[in-house]
Amino acid sequence: MILFKTVELLQQHLKKANELNQSIGFVPTMGALHQGHLSLIAFSKKQCDITVCSIFVNPTQFNDSKDFEKYPVTIENDILLLERSNCDIVFLPSVQEIYPSGSDTGTDYPIGEIENVLEGAFRPGHFQGVCKVVHRLLDIVRPRELFMGQKDYQQCMVIARLLDLTKLKQSIKLNICPTLRAPSGLAMSSRNMRLNNEEQDQAKAIFQSLQYLREQVNKEPVQLLIDKVEQQLTEARFAPIDYVAIVNANTLSVIREWDEKIPLVALIAAYLNGVRLIDNMPLN
Ligand code: AMP
């Protein structure tokens, strides 16, 4: 595995790969790697000649500076895990490399309404920051395939929109990979590291709630079901609960009544002892 810290050296290396017509798979991450991230590396390795993983905790996507400061950093372990996964290249840029003219690039991506709902409503500016960093990273790496996790459902939709807007869709294929879970059902997340064993056990309530929502589709009124699940999460000591939502899987617009023709996804965001967790599940 080769580690690059600068755009220039990484691009020099990738130029050779491109000349040999080798396909490049790209997995952008913020580090604190776990099996979920490594599953994306495995998908990329299966489909591409060269796999590039970036580790960059992107300041522009944190609306809360305390959340940014507390974001776990485990770089030595990350490098070890990537090496063991036979990742070919790890890109570890500084903030200066990613935003040479400052992080306020002045670009505003017209993503539309999906920017403002759910995560966007609770984390203003978050998806603009995500677009900024992913656009820049894609410009640097120029992959053929991009691998992202369904764990961040809304983010995948935003990136699909970004690829559309920037015309990168013509040269980059977005692969949305399934959410890896602990045996309890808890979605793997870098933030889980901030929970102790007891809290990690409590946190499985999110997965259980999503399963319950899936079982109850069409069986009781939508709002009543959501109220019940909020109650379940409160009893499992989640507070505050940012949202429990059942939305159209293609538009993210909230549904108020069951309609079998609409593809549905349920999404939850809630805090457990100061740690914000998100998860989602397709319902039909
Ligand atoms: P992050 O480091 O949290 O920005 O995540 C980097 C990538 O890994 C994103 O595309 C995430 O959606 C994906 N990811 C995070 N957790 C999981 C998981 N449990 N299963 C699959 N992919 C994941």
Boltz pocket constraint, residues with backbone or C-beta under 6 A from the ligand:
constraints:
  - pocket:
      binder: B
      contacts: [[A, 28], [A, 29], [A, 30], [A, 31], [A, 35], [A, 36], [A, 37], [A, 39], [A, 40], [A, 147], [A, 148], [A, 149], [A, 150], [A, 151], [A, 152], [A, 177], [A, 178], [A, 179], [A, 180], [A, 181], [A, 187], [A, 188], [A, 189], [A, 190]]
      max_distance: 6.0
